[in-house]
Amino acid sequence: MVQQLDSASWYSHGNSLHRQGIYEGAIAQYDQLLAAQPDLYEVWTYRGYALEQLGQLREALANFEQALKVSSDFALAWHGKGIVLAKLANYDEALTCFNKTIKLAPKDAQAWYNRGSTLAHLHRFEEALSSFNRTLELTPNDYKAWYHRSKVLTNLGYLYAALASLEKAVDIKPDCYYAWNYRGTVLKKLGSYKEAIASFDQSLQIKPNHSDAWYNKARCYALEGDTKQALCYLHRAIKLNPTLYTTLARVDSDFSQLITHPQFRALIYPRQPSEMTH
């Protein structure tokens, strides 16, 4: 006869499955525990995180709220609730949850990071910057925090500080293609087109089909007056995502010198099959 697992074993096994990314299996273990002891707020919390990973956000939210009914000062549940609310684009309520989290756990770097991201979504950039600065005091090698800090600094108009933040990001994570791409974007804003192009090239070495980097290269060449290269790289971007980049290019002032160029117009206003002669 198989000996029944005790609560500690169910809990341990559930958390082990959770760490391995086997979320359905973890939930099944947590359900066994909750059937016998429905007031285990830690289990409701971990169940909520598993559901969040599975994209079942509304159910995850209900689990975090259940945990907080039992223990209103459990920081991990407040944090999980904030993550789910942010994913649901309910940023004001998410911010309340992250504020509660850091009040209960002031050294939780991830909570400071998520608070910063939420504040950025709310366009509260000065506060977001403070949050990312706190994240980096706690975890100086968090390249994502350096990257998002740079975006906040750009929004505040501090382009050279943004560039320095991106340098930190790519020093820590040299294969972070989106940081190289954003570095190029900041350099373009500063008028350093050749350096920007080199940064976009670095991004494309890491991720050759990164359409945004192809598009940004085209913008730099257009601003330099190199029509041939601009059209070449715009074509590459449009091949990867026709709807997005034809729409963007039509209203992008970086291409203002090309607006009457027949090749440019052919790229951004492609003829539909119904318009072609039979």
C-alpha positions in Angstrom: 0.0 0.0 0.0 1.4 3.4 -1.0 1.9 5.6 2.0 0.0 8.9 1.7 2.2 12.0 1.3 2.2 14.4 4.2 1.5 18.1 3.7 5.2 19.0 3.7 5.8 16.5 0.9 3.0 17.8 -1.2 4.2 21.4 -0.7 7.8 20.5 -1.6 6.8 18.4 -4.6 4.6 21.2 -5.9 7.3 23.8 -5.5 9.8 21.5 -7.2 7.4 21.2 -10.2 6.9 24.9 -10.2 10.6 25.6 -10.4 10.9 23.2 -13.3 8.1 25.0 -15.2 5.7 22.2 -14.9 2.9 24.5 -13.8 -0.1 22.2 -14.3 1.6 19.5 -12.2 2.4 22.1 -9.5 -1.2 23.2 -9.4 -2.4 19.6 -8.9 -0.1 19.3 -5.9 -1.2 22.6 -4.4 -4.9 21.5 -4.9 -4.2 18.4 -2.8 -2.9 20.6 0.0 -5.7 23.2 -0.2 -8.4 20.5 -0.2 -7.3 19.6 3.3 -6.1 23.0 4.5 -7.8 25.8 2.6 -6.2 28.6 4.7 -2.6 28.0 3.5 -1.9 31.4 2.1 1.6 30.5 0.8 0.0 27.7 -1.3 -2.7 30.1 -2.7 0.2 32.4 -3.6 2.3 29.8 -5.4 -0.8 28.5 -7.1 -1.4 32.1 -8.3 2.1 32.4 -9.7 1.7 29.1 -11.6 -1.6 30.3 -13.1 0.1 33.6 -14.0 2.8 31.7 -15.9 0.1 29.7 -17.7 -1.6 33.0 -18.8 -4.7 32.4 -16.6 -4.6 35.9 -15.2 -8.1 36.3 -13.8 -7.9 33.0 -11.9 -4.3 33.9 -10.7 -5.7 37.2 -9.4 -8.4 35.4 -7.5 -5.7 33.2 -5.9 -3.6 36.1 -4.8 -6.6 37.8 -3.3 -7.5 34.6 -1.5 -4.0 34.5 0.0 -4.3 38.1 1.1 -7.7 37.4 2.8 -5.8 34.9 5.0 -2.6 37.0 5.5 -2.9 40.6 4.5 0.8 41.2 5.1 2.3 38.5 2.8 4.5 40.5 0.5 4.8 37.7 -2.1 1.0 37.7 -2.7 0.9 41.5 -3.0 3.8 41.2 -5.6 2.0 38.5 -7.6 -1.3 40.5 -7.5 0.6 43.5 -8.9 2.3 41.5 -11.7 -1.1 40.2 -12.8 -2.8 43.6 -12.7 0.1 45.1 -14.7 -0.3 42.3 -17.3 -4.0 43.2 -17.4 -3.0 46.9 -18.0 -4.5 48.0 -14.7 -1.5 50.0 -13.8 -2.9 52.2 -11.1 -4.0 49.2 -9.0 -0.8 47.3 -9.9 1.2 50.3 -8.5 -0.7 50.1 -5.2 0.3 46.5 -4.9 3.9 47.1 -5.7 4.0 50.0 -3.1 2.5 47.5 -0.6 5.2 44.9 -1.5 8.1 47.2 -1.0 6.7 48.5 2.2 6.7 44.9 3.5 9.9 43.8 1.7 12.0 47.0 1.0 14.9 44.9 -0.3 12.9 43.1 -3.0 14.7 44.2 -6.1 12.2 42.6 -8.5 9.3 44.6 -6.8 11.2 47.8 -7.3 11.8 46.9 -10.9 8.1 46.1 -11.5 7.2 49.3 -9.8 9.5 51.2 -12.1 8.0 49.5 -15.2 4.4 50.3 -14.0 5.3 54.0 -13.3 6.8 54.2 -16.8 3.5 52.9 -18.3 1.8 55.7 -16.3 4.3 58.2 -17.8 5.5 59.0 -14.2 9.1 59.0 -15.4 10.8 60.7 -12.5 9.3 58.2 -10.1 10.1 55.4 -12.4 13.8 56.5 -12.5 13.9 56.5 -8.7 12.5 53.0 -8.7 15.0 51.6 -11.3 17.8 53.4 -9.4 16.7 51.5 -6.2 16.6 48.2 -8.2 20.2 48.8 -9.3 21.4 49.6 -5.8 20.1 46.2 -4.8 21.1 44.3 -8.0 23.8 46.2 -9.9 24.1 43.6 -12.7 20.4 43.6 -13.7 20.8 44.5 -17.4 17.1 44.8 -17.9 16.9 47.4 -15.2 19.7 49.4 -16.9 17.8 49.0 -20.2 14.5 50.2 -18.8 16.2 53.0 -16.9 17.6 54.2 -20.2 14.1 54.4 -21.7 12.9 56.5 -18.8 15.9 58.8 -19.1 15.2 59.2 -22.8 11.6 60.2 -22.0 13.0 62.7 -19.6 15.3 64.1 -22.3 18.5 62.9 -20.6 20.0 61.3 -23.8 23.6 61.1 -22.7 22.6 59.5 -19.3 20.4 57.1 -21.3 23.4 56.2 -23.4 25.5 55.5 -20.4 22.8 53.3 -19.0 22.7 51.3 -22.2 26.4 50.9 -22.1 26.0 49.3 -18.8 23.3 47.0 -20.1 25.4 45.7 -23.1 28.5 45.4 -20.9 26.6 43.1 -18.7 24.7 41.3 -21.5 26.6 41.7 -24.8 24.0 39.6 -26.7 21.0 41.8 -25.7 19.9 42.7 -29.2 17.1 45.0 -28.1 19.6 47.1 -25.9 21.9 47.5 -28.9 18.9 48.5 -31.0 17.8 51.1 -28.4 21.4 52.3 -28.1 21.2 53.0 -31.8 17.9 54.9 -31.4 19.4 57.1 -28.8 22.5 57.8 -30.9 20.2 58.7 -33.8 18.4 61.2 -31.6 21.8 62.7 -30.8 22.6 63.0 -34.5 25.4 60.4 -34.4 24.2 58.4 -37.4 27.3 56.4 -38.1 27.6 55.2 -34.5 23.9 54.5 -34.5 24.2 52.3 -37.6 27.1 50.4 -36.0 24.8 49.8 -33.0 22.0 48.5 -35.2 24.5 46.3 -37.0 25.5 44.8 -33.7 21.8 44.1 -32.9 21.4 42.4 -36.3 24.5 40.3 -35.8 22.7 38.8 -32.7 19.2 38.7 -34.3 19.4 39.0 -38.1 15.6 39.2 -38.5 15.1 42.0 -36.0 12.9 44.1 -38.2 13.1 47.2 -36.1 16.9 47.4 -36.4 16.6 47.2 -40.2 14.0 50.0 -40.2 16.1 52.1 -37.9 19.2 51.6 -40.2 17.0 52.9 -43.1 16.1 56.0 -41.1 19.7 56.8 -40.4 20.8 56.4 -44.0 17.8 58.6 -45.1 19.0 61.3 -42.7 22.5 61.0 -44.1 21.1 61.5 -47.6 22.1 58.0 -48.7 18.9 57.1 -50.7 20.2 53.8 -52.0 21.0 52.3 -48.6 17.9 53.8 -47.0 15.7 52.1 -49.6 17.6 48.8 -49.3 17.2 48.6 -45.6 13.6 49.9 -45.6 12.8 47.0 -48.0 14.4 44.5 -45.6 12.1 45.8 -42.8 9.0 45.8 -44.9 9.7 42.2 -46.1 9.7 41.2 -42.4 6.6 43.1 -41.3 4.8 44.8 -44.3 1.8 46.2 -42.4 3.8 47.8 -39.6 6.7 49.4 -41.6 4.7 50.7 -44.6 2.4 52.4 -42.0 5.3 53.8 -40.0 7.3 55.0 -43.1 4.3 56.9 -44.5 4.4 59.3 -41.5 8.0 59.2 -40.5 9.7 62.6 -40.9 13.1 60.8 -41.2 12.0 59.9 -44.7 10.8 63.4 -45.7 13.5 63.8 -48.3 12.3 60.5 -50.0 8.6 61.2 -50.1 8.5 61.9 -53.8 11.0 59.2 -54.8 9.3 56.6 -57.0 11.0 53.6 -55.3 10.1 54.9 -51.9 6.5 55.3 -52.9 6.4 51.9 -54.4 7.6 50.4 -51.1 5.2 52.2 -48.9 2.2 52.1 -51.2 2.4 48.6 -52.7 0.0 47.8 -55.5 -2.7 45.4 -54.5 -3.4 42.4 -56.9 -6.8 44.0 -57.8 -5.1 47.1 -59.0 -2.8 45.3 -61.4 -3.6 45.0 -65.1 -4.8 41.7 -66.3 
